[in-house]
């Protein structure tokens, strides 16, 4: 079968989604997971955008070995220089340059003529090729560009040394038929296109990003650009997991394959959700909580008789954990490690110690520990390894006829701190106590609480977004069967990220 290359832009376009920013260590962790997933290209960021973006691209270039690592750059020498400096130590570096080609972008954004755009493409692609042997050129807003002019732009890019041509539906305007027709037109009208990869980058403004991408594959595209969970600007990008599983499940129709290890899909999805604090909708295809759930009695009967009656994919094919083994408070560390390894998680001894301590504490509160409980503990393990601040204890008094007060005790770098505060509610009081004892100017921008598992003793996952005095935003997450404790832990976790970024 023909191989379709997967270009993952979760760390660049995906991170531009509001509320989805990641710090340096989180980006590196996500990049390593993308490598396990088997993506072909990781677009690590936009190196010229900020010093932090440059550092993250550079770190990812060094952290992964098998994937191509790309940095985005405008058709500007400074951008290209920064992109190359960031990716040059990668085993497989790529510079991804772009320039708008639609009339509306050229007139109002670029204020350039068609001839100026053509010349800029030739000059800057050649300049980039002088630094790197792998150059991708994107014609921004290609789907709304004049086709004949677009073909000339791509011909200039090829002549200047581009090895991949990207055809973006930048604002999600096209339909599947239009995108397929555009790819066929370019294949027939661009000289030299048979010698390069044809890529597509579709946005989801009209909910057709995946359908548009698949139509392009049918028409001859050889690379698809996508993100985990479909995150990205506005309504997001084409969802990686949906594209990959559509091509795999309907290989009889599309006749292509990818190099993705599909058993890593669910883990990648959950890791991203945990890092960004953005929950996966239950009805999300492939990775949502309901994707392999059956409530209807008719469906249940059919699935019991033969899973294929109502499931076109096996849950294990995408790495969805099976929650059949029961662990309790009498289980030991070896049993926990064995269960986690059977779920595909490999933890260091230090990480296992952290997870085991939380597991034992949870087992005292819950009769049965499910696979989802364990998964939640594993995904939150980095919140509990050598933090600057650690929650020691808390006492909350709340009611509608008494003042809401909170006593919080923290340990910061070995020093025990404690404070009492009164607030409009128990959490307001707790957060005020923490701010007061740490002497920090922190603003709570948003707060949410979700049940990670089912039942009356479900684990609550709290997610907070905090802003420091300089306006920087940080996401904190906390986990506990006690929703007040999970909320305070989330607040402390956000503060730890804040302190880490300031050191």
ABEGO torsion letter per residue (X at the ends): XBBBBBBBAAABAAAABBGABBBAAAAAAAAAAAAAAGBABBBAEBAAABAAAAAAAAAAAAABAABBBBBBBBBBAAAAAAAAAAAAABABBBBBBBBBABAAAAAAAAGBBAAAAAAAAAAAAAAAAAABABBBBBBBGAAABBAAAAAAAAAAAAAAGBABBBBBBAAGABBAAAAAAAAAAAAAABBGAAABBBBBBBBAAAGAAAAAAAAAAAAGBABBBBBBGGBEBEAEBBBAAAAAAAAAAAAAAAGBBBABBAAAAAAAAAAAAAAAGBBBBAABBGABAAAABBABAAAAAAAAABAAAABABBAAAAGBBBBABBBBAABBAAAAAAAAAAAGBBBBAAAAAAAAAAAAAAAAABABBBAAAAAAAAAAAAAABGBABBBABBBBBBEAABBBBBBBBBBBGGBBBBBBBBBABAAAAAAAAAAAAAGBBBBBABBBBBBABBEAABBBBBBBBBBBAAGBBBBBBBBBABAAAAAAAAAAAAAAAAAAAAX
